[in-house]
Amino acid sequence: MLVSHDRHLLAASVDRLWLVADGTVTPFDGDLDDYRRRVLSDRDDSREDRPRKVARKDAKDGKGTAERIDKKPLRDRVTRAEAEMARLAREIEKFDAMLADGGLFARDPAKAAATAKSRADFAAALAKAEEDWLAAGTALEAAE
């Protein structure tokens, strides 16, 4: 069993995904991208089912009497996290391509080690970006 936020590590090292939800564990028929789409789709579906809050206008100053939360910064945070995740994933793919060259380890072990370390650093940054994305999405969902 492997538990990780590193999507590339998971894709490279697991042959079966399990879905843990609603008190059950079932095999997941799909890849990590399918899972991401499912989570985002479920999140969108749950938003549609929720009643919308309507703020009343105060006749005196025209402002809503209910506390309003500006969602644009939250949406921007989600967008930035998604862009960062995509950028880091592209960089990791480059490192993976370099590390796939088995001759690199024989030709230049120091460069191979440095490349592997850089890949690990980018993988850690990707995990952090994914955590930021989840936190931003959760905050946005709570604000709606």
Secondary structure as UniProt FT lines:
FT   HELIX           7..13
FT   STRAND          17..21
FT   TURN            22..23
FT   STRAND          24..28
FT   HELIX           32..49
FT   TURN            59..61
FT   HELIX           72..100
FT   HELIX           102..107
FT   HELIX           109..143
//
